[in-house]
Amino acid sequence: MTSTADPEQSLPTLDTLRQAIDRIDDHIHDLLMERAERVRQVGALKERGPTDISFYRPEREALIHRRLEARHRGPLPVAALHRIYREIISASLNLERKLAVVYLGPEATFTHQAAIKQFGSSPFVFPVRTIDDVFHEVELRRADFGVAPIENSTEGMVHHTLDRLIDSPLRIWGEIYLPVTHGLFSRETDLAAVRVIYGQPTVIAQCHAWLASHLSHVALKECASTAAAVWEARQEVGAAVIACELAADPYEWNSLVPHIEDRADNENRFLVIGWEMPARSGQDKTSLMFSFRDQPGFLHQVLGIFAHRDLNLTRIESRPSQKKAWDYLFFIDLEGHQEDAPVAAALEELAAIPGVEVKILGSYPRKVL
């Protein structure tokens, strides 16, 4: 006998689906509270432990993200999963201790974005004016961690950060990558109403082709920072600003055109600096600086130490030592932790060469996302 039932009658109703989602939300909430209670217990154990124990362990955070990504099957995008857990970890960490994080300001810059991406929204995050100030605040222990730019994929290294790493007792705790994205924001609702565009000079330059193609008739006004550009544009009718989403309050600004940057592959890299060295996470990077006497074949000999152990060098950068003419320092990033046997052996052999000076800048988890 053939069934005459309507297939649509077997589908759940909208109310049924919403009730199911409500039950799931209740369950998620219960689990979050259970997780928070476990975190509080961890904090209590740390309080009773050694006084130098660290409350923030980047290697532990990296392992959580990697484990969740490995078991992830969708349909939620994996990037969204990382963002959710970044905030869960941030809020949980705040139950143990309120962290203070300093970054190169002002607000609404890419460095500000990087600090939030790494630490979430729960810590006390504050800006300072210079890279020197970032290091200084952490060195004086007025901040637990600092975030400073180290590299742009098209413009190269930030040498001031390299210079401070040479003399500072601080270690690299982590790295953060951010794509360089810019949008056009305005209080106007129509692109045709824009008469002037405010922006930081480098930001304007990174959008030069789009501006020339679409708004060549509009005046451009340079400001000292993106935060200053947002403030200036707020005061003027017909004004727009080039900024990231963080800089533009969605309740005050309309997003006229997203992604007006000229290059889709432009990326910034930032370093997290702190006092201790993170433990091994299994997927780590080590940064070091070395110098040596000037003689033929010496650099080849040094690099051979890593090549013979199949250690992958992901970055090598030279920098004048500023102590003697034609005297250079070399900065290397390599895959592996300094406590890994091959890395430890290479570093020991390197340090034993007469005339070589070596400083380990840090071993830390490779970027998670």
C-alpha distance (Angstrom), angle and dihedral (degrees) to the residues before:
residue distance angle dihedral
M1 . . .
T2 3.79 . .
S3 3.83 117.3 .
T4 3.79 115.2 -122.7
A5 3.84 95.8 -170.8
D6 3.78 115.4 135.2
P7 3.86 108.6 -114.0
E8 3.81 90.3 -145.3
Q9 3.82 90.0 61.2
S10 3.82 89.8 65.6
L11 3.81 92.9 55.3
P12 3.83 117.4 98.9
T13 3.77 116.5 -104.8
L14 3.80 123.7 -119.3
D15 3.80 90.8 -107.1
T16 3.80 91.0 50.7
L17 3.81 91.6 51.5
R18 3.80 92.3 47.7
Q19 3.79 91.4 50.2
A20 3.79 89.6 51.0
I21 3.82 90.5 50.7
D22 3.82 89.9 49.7
R23 3.82 90.2 53.7
I24 3.80 90.1 49.2
D25 3.81 90.9 49.4
D26 3.80 90.1 51.6
H27 3.80 89.7 51.1
I28 3.80 92.3 47.9
H29 3.81 89.5 50.1
D30 3.81 91.6 50.7
L31 3.81 90.8 49.7
L32 3.81 92.1 48.3
M33 3.78 90.3 53.3
E34 3.80 90.2 48.0
R35 3.79 89.8 50.4
A36 3.81 90.8 48.3
E37 3.80 90.8 52.8
R38 3.83 90.1 52.4
V39 3.79 89.2 50.4
R40 3.81 90.4 52.2
Q41 3.80 88.7 52.6
V42 3.81 89.8 51.3
G43 3.80 88.9 51.6
A44 3.79 91.3 50.9
L45 3.81 90.6 51.8
K46 3.80 90.5 50.0
E47 3.81 90.5 50.1
R48 3.82 89.7 56.3
G49 3.80 92.2 44.6
P50 3.83 131.9 76.1
T51 3.81 114.1 -37.7
D52 3.80 92.3 -125.9
I53 3.82 95.1 56.8
S54 3.79 113.0 126.9
F55 3.79 121.0 -123.8
Y56 3.80 93.4 -160.0
R57 3.80 115.9 59.5
P58 3.82 112.0 179.9
E59 3.79 92.3 -172.7
R60 3.83 90.2 58.0
E61 3.81 90.6 49.2
A62 3.81 91.0 48.8
L63 3.81 91.0 51.3
I64 3.83 91.2 52.0
H65 3.81 92.1 51.8
R66 3.81 93.5 45.7
R67 3.81 93.2 47.8
L68 3.80 92.5 50.0
E69 3.80 92.4 46.1
A70 3.82 90.8 50.8
R71 3.82 92.1 54.8
H72 3.81 95.5 38.8
R73 3.81 116.1 117.0
G74 3.84 102.1 165.6
P75 2.97 153.1 -163.5
L76 3.82 83.9 170.0
P77 3.85 108.9 71.2
V78 3.79 112.1 -105.5
A79 3.82 90.7 -127.3
A80 3.80 89.0 58.8
L81 3.80 89.6 49.9
H82 3.81 89.9 54.6
R83 3.81 91.9 49.6
I84 3.80 92.3 50.1
Y85 3.77 93.0 49.9
R86 3.79 92.0 44.3
E87 3.81 87.7 62.5
I88 3.81 93.4 42.0
I89 3.80 90.6 52.9
S90 3.81 91.3 43.4
A91 3.81 93.3 52.4
S92 3.81 91.6 43.5
L93 3.79 92.4 50.6
N94 3.78 89.0 51.8
L95 3.82 88.1 61.3
E96 3.80 88.8 61.8
R97 3.77 97.4 42.6
K98 3.81 138.7 -23.6
L99 3.80 106.7 -110.5
A100 3.80 123.5 -150.1
V101 3.81 116.0 -145.9
V102 3.81 123.4 -173.2
Y103 3.79 122.9 -160.7
L104 3.79 139.3 179.5
G105 3.79 103.3 -89.4
P106 2.86 173.0 -135.7
E107 3.79 107.4 102.7
A108 3.81 120.2 -93.5
T109 3.81 93.9 33.9
F110 3.80 124.9 127.7
T111 3.82 88.5 -104.1
H112 3.80 88.3 57.5
Q113 3.80 89.1 50.8
A114 3.81 89.9 49.1
A115 3.81 92.1 52.5
I116 3.80 91.5 51.9
K117 3.81 92.0 44.8
Q118 3.81 90.6 54.3
F119 3.81 101.5 38.2
G120 3.82 104.6 22.3
S121 3.78 124.3 -136.5
S122 3.81 100.7 -62.7
P123 3.85 103.1 77.8
F124 3.79 123.6 79.7
V125 3.81 101.3 -98.9
F126 3.81 118.8 -172.6
P127 3.83 136.4 172.3
V128 3.80 131.8 -126.7
R129 3.79 130.0 -169.2
T130 3.81 104.0 -117.9
I131 3.80 142.1 28.0
D132 3.82 87.3 -116.3
D133 3.80 88.1 58.4
V134 3.82 91.7 51.9
F135 3.80 91.0 56.3
H136 3.81 92.1 40.5
E137 3.82 94.4 54.9
V138 3.81 91.8 52.0
E139 3.81 93.7 42.0
L140 3.82 89.4 54.5
R141 3.83 89.0 45.7
R142 3.79 92.7 -122.0
A143 3.81 84.5 125.4
D144 3.78 129.1 33.8
F145 3.81 94.2 -145.7
G146 3.78 139.4 9.7
V147 3.80 131.7 -150.1
A148 3.80 119.7 -151.4
P149 3.82 134.2 164.7
I150 3.78 116.6 -105.2
E151 3.82 107.4 168.6
N152 3.78 146.9 9.4
S153 3.80 116.7 -155.4
T154 3.83 92.9 -131.0
E155 3.81 103.6 27.0
G156 3.82 99.7 42.0
M157 3.79 133.9 -137.2
V158 3.79 128.2 -5.6
H159 3.78 97.9 -125.1
H160 3.79 96.2 -166.5
T161 3.81 90.0 63.3
L162 3.80 90.2 48.6
D163 3.81 90.7 50.7
R164 3.81 92.3 52.2
L165 3.80 92.0 48.7
I166 3.82 89.3 58.9
D167 3.79 95.9 63.1
S168 3.81 102.9 23.9
P169 3.83 122.3 98.0
L170 3.81 88.9 -143.2
R171 3.80 123.3 109.0
I172 3.79 132.0 -140.3
W173 3.81 107.5 -104.7
G174 3.77 100.8 179.4
E175 3.78 148.8 -25.2
I176 3.80 131.0 -117.9
Y177 3.80 127.0 -161.5
L178 3.80 122.7 -158.5
P179 3.80 127.6 178.9
V180 3.79 113.1 -127.4
T181 3.81 103.7 -115.2
H182 3.80 127.8 165.3
G183 3.78 131.9 -174.0
L184 3.78 134.3 -170.7
F185 3.82 112.5 -118.5
S186 3.78 130.4 -177.6
R187 3.77 143.1 157.2
E188 3.77 85.2 -123.5
T189 3.79 116.5 89.8
D190 3.82 97.2 -149.5
L191 3.80 126.5 61.4
A192 3.80 89.0 -143.3
A193 3.81 90.0 64.7
V194 3.82 93.5 61.7
R195 3.82 113.0 108.3
V196 3.82 102.2 164.5
I197 3.82 134.9 24.0
Y198 3.78 124.2 -152.7
G199 3.78 123.8 -157.4
Q200 3.78 147.7 141.0
P201 3.87 109.4 -88.5
T202 3.83 96.1 -114.9
V203 3.80 90.8 46.3
I204 3.81 91.4 50.6
A205 3.81 89.7 49.7
Q206 3.81 91.2 51.8
C207 3.82 88.9 56.7
H208 3.83 96.9 41.0
A209 3.81 97.8 117.4
W210 3.81 94.7 48.2
L211 3.80 92.6 46.7
A212 3.81 92.1 48.4
S213 3.80 91.2 49.6
H214 3.81 99.8 44.0
L215 3.82 109.5 20.1
S216 3.79 106.6 22.6
H217 3.82 90.7 139.1
V218 3.81 94.0 56.6
A219 3.80 121.4 96.1
L220 3.81 117.8 -116.2
K221 3.80 120.8 -145.4
E222 3.80 120.6 -168.2
C223 3.80 121.5 -142.2
A224 3.79 132.3 -171.2
S225 3.81 92.7 -112.8
T226 3.79 142.1 -0.4
A227 3.80 89.5 -105.2
A228 3.81 89.6 55.5
A229 3.82 90.4 47.3
V230 3.81 90.7 53.2
W231 3.80 90.1 50.7
E232 3.81 93.8 48.3
A233 3.80 93.5 47.0
R234 3.79 90.4 50.1
Q235 3.80 90.1 63.6
E236 3.81 98.7 53.7
V237 3.80 134.4 71.1
G238 3.81 112.3 -128.3
A239 3.81 92.4 20.6
A240 3.79 127.9 134.9
V241 3.78 132.3 -175.0
I242 3.80 133.5 -147.1
A243 3.78 106.2 -132.5
C244 3.77 146.2 129.5
E245 3.79 122.1 -97.0
L246 3.80 90.6 -100.4
A247 3.81 91.5 61.2
A248 3.79 95.5 48.3
D249 3.79 116.3 70.7
P250 3.83 104.2 -139.4
Y251 3.81 89.8 -144.8
E252 3.82 91.6 59.0
W253 3.79 104.4 30.2
N254 3.78 137.1 55.2
S255 3.78 118.9 -141.8
L256 3.80 101.9 -128.5
V257 3.82 99.0 174.4
P258 3.83 126.3 1.6
H259 3.80 122.9 -152.3
I260 3.78 103.2 20.0
E261 3.82 92.7 156.2
D262 3.83 114.7 124.4
R263 3.81 96.4 -134.9
A264 3.77 124.2 50.2
D265 3.82 92.9 -167.8
N266 3.82 97.9 55.4
E267 3.80 111.5 120.4
N268 3.80 137.3 174.8
R269 3.77 124.7 -144.0
F270 3.81 122.8 -155.3
L271 3.80 133.9 -172.2
V272 3.78 128.8 -137.5
I273 3.80 110.5 -144.9
G274 3.80 128.0 -162.9
W275 3.78 143.1 143.3
E276 3.79 105.6 -92.6
M277 3.78 135.5 50.7
P278 3.82 117.9 -109.9
A279 3.79 117.1 -122.9
R280 3.79 122.1 -113.1
S281 3.80 117.0 -70.3
G282 3.80 97.6 -179.4
Q283 3.81 94.1 -110.6
D284 3.78 105.2 60.0
K285 3.76 143.3 148.2
T286 3.81 129.5 -144.6
S287 3.80 123.7 -153.5
L288 3.78 121.3 -162.8
M289 3.77 141.7 167.6
F290 3.79 125.9 -145.3
S291 3.79 139.3 171.6
F292 3.78 131.5 -168.3
R293 3.77 142.3 -179.7
D294 3.78 116.7 -79.5
Q295 3.79 110.1 -103.3
P296 3.83 135.2 129.1
G297 3.81 116.9 -79.8
F298 3.78 95.3 6.1
L299 3.83 96.0 120.3
H300 3.80 89.5 47.6
Q301 3.80 89.2 53.9
V302 3.79 92.2 49.4
L303 3.80 95.0 48.2
G304 3.80 89.8 46.8
I305 3.79 89.1 64.6
F306 3.80 89.3 66.6
A307 3.80 95.6 37.6
H308 3.81 92.5 55.2
R309 3.80 89.5 58.0
D310 3.83 94.4 45.5
L311 3.80 91.3 -116.7
N312 3.77 111.6 161.7
L313 3.81 114.6 -131.4
T314 3.81 109.0 -152.0
R315 3.81 96.6 -178.9
I316 3.81 138.4 16.4
E317 3.79 120.5 179.4
S318 3.80 131.0 173.0
R319 3.79 124.3 -148.6
P320 3.84 131.8 179.8
S321 3.80 109.2 -104.2
Q322 3.83 91.8 -136.9
K323 3.81 87.4 -139.9
K324 3.80 101.4 84.8
A325 3.82 134.7 12.1
W326 3.83 112.7 -94.0
D327 3.80 90.9 5.5
Y328 3.82 111.8 132.4
L329 3.77 140.1 -166.0
F330 3.79 120.3 -148.3
F331 3.79 124.8 -147.0
I332 3.80 119.4 -159.2
D333 3.80 133.8 -174.1
L334 3.78 115.3 -163.8
E335 3.78 135.2 175.5
G336 3.79 114.1 -103.1
H337 3.80 139.9 46.9
Q338 3.79 122.2 -83.6
E339 3.82 87.9 -119.0
D340 3.83 91.7 57.4
A341 3.79 108.1 106.1
P342 3.85 97.7 -121.7
V343 3.81 92.3 46.4
A344 3.80 93.2 45.5
A345 3.80 91.0 49.9
A346 3.80 92.2 49.2
L347 3.79 92.7 49.2
E348 3.80 91.4 48.4
E349 3.81 91.9 51.1
L350 3.80 91.3 46.5
A351 3.81 93.4 50.9
A352 3.81 91.2 48.9
I353 3.83 93.7 61.1
P354 3.82 110.1 104.6
G355 3.79 111.8 -111.6
V356 3.83 95.7 19.8
E357 3.80 121.4 120.2
V358 3.81 116.8 -164.8
K359 3.80 132.0 -171.8
I360 3.80 122.9 -177.2
L361 3.79 106.6 -140.3
G362 3.79 94.0 -171.1
S363 3.79 149.3 -55.5
Y364 3.78 113.4 -131.0
P365 3.82 143.4 152.9
R366 3.80 115.6 -73.7
K367 3.78 113.9 -115.7
V368 3.78 115.0 -69.8
L369 3.82 98.8 -160.4
